[in-house]
Amino acid sequence: MIEKALSGSKGYWIWIFILLGVIATGSLFWLRQFNEGLVITGLSRDVSWGFYIAQFTFMVGVAASAVMVVLPYYLHNYKAFAKITILGEFLAIPAVIMCMTFIFVDMGQPFRIVNVFLHPSPNSMMFWDTVALSGYLMLNVLISRVTLDSERKSIPPPKWIKPFIIISIPWAVSIHTVTAFLYAGLSARPFWMTAVLAPRFLASAFSSGPALLILLVLLLKRVTKFDAGKEPVQKLAVIAAYAMSLNVFLIGMELFTVFYSNIPEHMTHFQYLFSGEGNLVPWMWTSVILAILTLSLIIPPATRRNEKILAVACVTLILSIWIDKGMGMIVAGFVPNPFGAIIDYAPTIPELMISLMVYALGALILTIMYKVALSVRESIA
């Protein structure tokens, strides 16, 4: 079926070559980083995780969010998701690949990643995170390949694939839970030591992922003949609205616990984010404003049912979570450092270009997979 990606309109090929150009440019910056080391980034001894790991954290949520269409369709037989389930599964695949790539570029000696498999350490959360991500990737590749092939042949999926689909549902939850444990298990970083970190990660994932899928469905409606219909889009919007509300609620609970209980080790990190003199203060307040705007647009049915307003709400939702869950969550875990010193961090041009390369790689994979899926749909229509 991959041959279907080798034919397309002029606009399709322009988009493909733009992505390839971004990947090639970013690769040059990565080669420089490989030769010179992480010294060309804004990372330091005090802030050892930065923009790369922030993108990894965000994209794990996007990957996990595929469960929000898989679960209703396969377990509850919700037929309205029939047209978009394969799109959700295909979104998870490049998302996981991007997660792995961000880890790869974040390592000073990236080829040492094989030591995780050559010398497994079951007591390490990094080991389990690797297992969770690679397993989830294989599950989604298998499920999407089998179900799309069955659709192409106009036959029901084979019964043997159903157990893998069921396994993929809790597995999707596990990849972001393990990621949260990876941070919460670091006792020297009090900002991350909270029991609501995993629930916050899942709530943000189940809002940003559906929001991104809505934008992709609306985009496909404009540039192709594919139309998923209003019902699945609106159901995804409701899911995103509830999940975003829960995400904001959990953040509020964290703030109340920290400041009402007057926990200095936790307070200093929030003060750095919202009232300090660091680089993140304007970004974090922007995230708060975007979150409020998102809820005001996506909760009322009248505005949610307007697709133009819904698209704006989805963009503001994704940006709000991208700022809070990415840069805010990761960098604030290191600032202030265990000695109370403020060592500010800002990504450099090489970091930004390498990250853009990873996103372009994911967009390229997603474009090819969506082109295959939509071509199959057109051939059997």
N, C-alpha and C positions, 0 to 999 in steps of 0.2 A: 504493500500500500504506500510505501514511502515515495514511489515514483510520482504520486499525485502532487507532491510538493515541488516537482521539477517543472511545473507549468503554472502560469499565472499571468495576471495583467501587468501592464507597465508599472503601475503604482506598487504592486506587490514586489517586483524585482528592485525597484528603487529603494524600498524599505529594507529589503534583504541586504543590499550593498551598503546602505548607511550603517546597518548593524555590524556588518563585517568590517567596515572602516573604523568604527568605534572600538571593536575588539582588537584590531591590528594596532591602533594607536595605544590603547591601554596595555597591550602586551609589551610594547617597547618600554613603558614605565615599569612594568613588572620585571622585565629583564634587568633594568637598572637597579631595582630594589634587590633582585637576586644577587647581583654582583656587589653592590655596596652595602647591603643589609638594611635593617629597619631604621637606620640612622636618617634616611631620607624622609621618614614619616614624622608625625608629631608625637609619636609614642616615646615614653621614657621609662626610667626605673620606677617612677611613682605611678604613672598611668601606662600600664602595660597592655591594656585592652582599649581600643578606641573605635574609630569609624568602621573598620572591618567587622569587628565583633558586634557592633551595634546593628549593622545590616544583617548579620547572621541571625541575631535575636529576632529581628522583625520578620525575616523571611521564614523562619521556623513556624511562626504563627500563620503565615499565608499557606504554608504547606499543610499544616494541621487542619486548616479550615475546610478542606475538601470533605471532611466528615459531615459537614452541615448540609450537603446535598446527597451524599452517599447514604447516610442513615435514613432520611425520610423516604428515599426512593426504593432502596432495597429491603429495608426492614418493615416499613409502614406502607409500602406500595403506593406512595404518593406520585401519581402519574404526571402531575404538572411539572415535575422535575425531570421528566424523561429526556427532554431535549438538551438540558444543561448539565446532566450528571457527568457525561463524558468530558465536558469542558472543565468541570471542577477537578476531575481526576487528572486531566492533562495539565491543569494549572499547578497541581501538587508536584508533578515530576520536575519541571524546571526550577520550582521553588526549592526543592530539596537539593538539586544539583548546585544551585546558587549558594545554599547554606554551606555545602561541602567546599565549594570554591572559595568562599570568604574565609573559612578556616585555613584552607591551603595557602592563600596569599598572606594570611596573618602570621604564619610561622616563619621564623628566620631561616630555617633549613627545612623547607616544605616536604622534601622527600623522606624526612624522618617520620612522617605520618605512618609509614609502614610498620614502625615499631609498635604501634598500638595493636596491630594484628599479630606481629611476630612474638611480642611479649605482652600478652593481654593481662590487665590488672583489674579483676572483678571488683576490687574495692575502690576503684576510681570512677567518678561520675563521667569523666571524659570518655572512658571506655564504653560505658553504657549509652552515652549520647551518640557515639559512633555506631554502635549496634542498632540503636533505635532508628537513626536516620537512614542507614543503608538498608535495613529491613523494610522500612516504610517505602523507600524508593523502589525496591524490587516488587513489593506488593502492588504498588500503583502501576508499574510498567506491565506486570502480568495481567491485572484486572482490566486495565484499559485496552490492552492488546486483544484479549479474548473477547470482551464485550463488543468492541468495535468490529472485529472480524465477524462475529455472529450477526451484528446489525447489517454488515455488508452482504452477508449471505441470506438475510431475511429469515433467520432462525433464532430460537431462544438461546441464550447462553447455556453452555453445558452445566450440568448440576454440580460437577466437581469444583467449579469456581466459586460457588456460594460460600463454602467455609473460609476461603481466602478473603472474600468481601467482608464477612462478619469479623474476621481477625483484624482487618484493616481499620475498623472503627475504634476499638480501644487502643490500637497501635497509634492512631492519629493523636489521640489524647496523650499518649505516653511520650511522644517526641517532644512536646512542649513542657510536659511535667518534668521530664528528665533535665531539660534545659534549665528550668527554674531551679531544680535541685543542684545543678552545677554551680549556680551562683549562691544560693542560700546555704550551701554546705561550706562556704569559705568563712570560717569564724573570725578572721581578721578584718572582714568587711561588714560592719554592722548594718549598713544601709540595705544590704541584701538579706539579712537574717530576719526574715518575717514569714510567718506561716501563710500569709495571703499572697505570696509571690506567685506560686503556681496558679491559683485561681485568677489572679490578675492577668497572667500570661494567657490563660485560656480564654478569658472574657475578651481581651483585646484581639486575640486571634479570631474568635468567632464573630467579631464585628468587622475587622479590617479585611479578612479574607472574603466574606460575602460581598462587602462593598467593592472590592477589586473585581470580583466576578461580575457584579452588576455593571460596572463600567465597561468590562470587556464585552458583555452581551449587548449593551447599548451601542458600543463601537462597531461590533459585527453587524448589527442591524443597519447601520449607516453605510458601511463600506462593502457589504456582501448581501446576498439574498436571504441570509439566515435571520429568522425572527423567532425568538423563543416564546413570545407571547407575554402578556402583561402579568398573568397570575404568578409564574415562577419568579419574575423580577420583584413583584410586590411581596411575596413570601420571603425572599432573601432580604428585602429591605426591613421587614418586620424582625427577622432574626438579628440583623445588624443593629437595629434600634434597641432591642432588649439587651443584647450583649454589650453594646456601648454604654447603656445605662448602668449595667452591672459593673462595668469597668470603672466608670466614674465613681460609683458608690464605694467600691473597694479602695480606690485611691483616697476617698474621703475618710474611710475607716482607718486607713493607715496614718493619715495626718492627725486625726483625732487621738489615736492611741499614742503617737509619738509626742505631741505637744501637750495634751492633757496630763499625761503621765510624766512629762518633763524629762524625757530620756535624752541626755546630752549627746551621746554617741550617735543617735539617729537624727536629732534636731540639726546638728551642724551640716549634715548633707542636704537636708531640705532648705536650710537657710542659704547654703551655697547656691542652690538651684534657683531660688526665688527672690532672695534679697541681698545676695552677695554682689561682688564686682566681677564675677567671672564671665566667660564668653557665653554661658548657657542661659543666663537670666532672661534676656529678651526672647530667646527661643522657647523657654518653658512657659512664659506668659502667653506667647503666641499659641502654644499647644492648648492652654487653658481656654483661651478665647475661641479657638477653633472647635474644641469639644463642646462648649456651650452653644455655639452656632449650629453644630451638627445636630445636637439633640433638639434644638428648636425647629429644625427643618425636617428631621426624619421621624420624629414621634407623632406629630399631628397628621392624621390620614389625608387631609386636604393637600398639604404640601408634599407628602410622601408619594401620592399618586400622580403628581406632576413629574414626568420623567426628566425634564430639564432641571427642576429644583432638586430632584433626587440625585441626579448626577453631581450637582454642586455639593450636596450633603455628603456623598460618598467620597469626593475629593477632600473635603475638609476633615472627614473622619480619618481617612488614611494618613493625611499629613499630621493630624494631632497625635495619633498613635505612633507614627514614625518618629516624631520628635521625642515624645515622652518615653516610649519603650526602647527606642534606639539610643540616641545620644544621652538623654537624661538618665535613663536607668543604668547604662554601662559606665559612663564617665563619672557620675556622682558616687559610684561605688568605690572609686579610688581617690576622690577629692572631697574633703580633706584626707590626707594620708593618715596612717595609724599614729603619727606623731602630731597631728593637728595642723600640719603645714598645707597651705593652698598652692598646689602646683597646677596651674591651668593647662588646658589642652585644647588644641585646634587642629583639625586635619590639614595636611599639606596638599599641594596640587597633585603630587604623585599618588597619594592615598585616594583622592577624589577620582582621578583618572582610572586607577586600577579598579575601584569600586564601580565606576561607570562601565568599565569593560565587563565586569561580572554581570551587571544588569543587562547589558547588551547581549551577552551570551544566553542568559535566561530568556530574553525577549525573542532571540533567534530560534531557540528550541521551541518556545511556545508558539511562535508564528508557524513553524513547519508542522507542528502537531495539530494545530487548529486548521491549517490548510488541508491536511489529510482528512481530518474528521468531517469538515464541511464538504469536501469533495465526495466522500462516501455518502453523506446525506443527500447530496444532489443526484448522485448516480442511482439511488434507489427511490427517489421521490416520484 
